[in-house]
Amino acid sequence: MTQAKDSPADGVRPPAVYRLAVGILRCILFFGARVRVSQEAQLPEGACIVASNHISHFDPPLISGSFRRVFRRDIDWLAMQELFGHPASKRFFEGANVIPVNRGGGDRTSLRVALRRLALGRMVGIFPEGGIRDGEASILSGAPMKAGVALLASMAKAPIVPVVIIGSDRLYNKRRWFPGRRATVWIGIGRAFSPLPDRAETENRLAEEIIGLKERVMVKYGLTAADLPHPPKERMAEA
C-alpha cells in the first residue's frame, strides 16, 4: 500500500495533534512507569496492524509512545465507543486518531474507517482480547481471542505486528506513582507476518506469536509469574 496524504474526510488529525496528545500522556506516565522495549525486527513499511494483549488502561499510550520513540510511527487505536461519550474526551480521542468501536455489534463503521486508515499507509492498533484480561482469560495463557484482527488483515492485505505488554497493571497501585517507586513495564515487539488464507489460521498464528514473544521477554528480563497480568484489585493491594 502506498502512503497517501491525510485528509479530514478520512478522519485523520494532523500529526502534530496526535503527537501532542501522546506526548502529554507519556509525560504523565513517566512518573509511574519505566519502560523497557524488546524489539525483535523492523516494522514493515506502510500499512500494518499492531495486535497486543491488553492488561490495563495504560497500554495504548505506553505502546504508542514506544513505537513513536523506536520507529517514529504513529498508531491509530481501535477503542470502545464509550470513551467518546463526553465532549472533552471525544475531542481528545479524535485528536489522537482513535477509531471508536460499537461493542454491541452490528456496526461496521469502525471496520470501514480502519480499512481507510490502512489504505493511507497508516498503522492501526487493536487488542484482540476485546478488553482488559488477566490470568486464564488472557491470550498470554492461551485464551481465545475475539474475531477482528484476521478479518481486518485479510481485507486490507496488511501484515500483523505481534506485541506483548507486561507490567502496566502495576500502575493501578497508587504507590507506584510515588518518587522512586515507578513500575517497570516491558514491551515486546515481534516480527510482522502476512495474513494466512484461512482466518482461523491467522488467529492461531497470532496467538502463537504473542505467547512466544511473552516467553522470550520473560527470559530476557528474568521475569516470573508475579510479573504477569493480575487483576487490578490485586495490584492495588500490593505493598
Summary of the structure (lengths in Angstrom):
residues: 239
radius of gyration: 17.1
end to end distance: 49.4
largest distance: 50.5
contacts: 748
relative contact order: 0.20
helix: 46%
strand: 17%
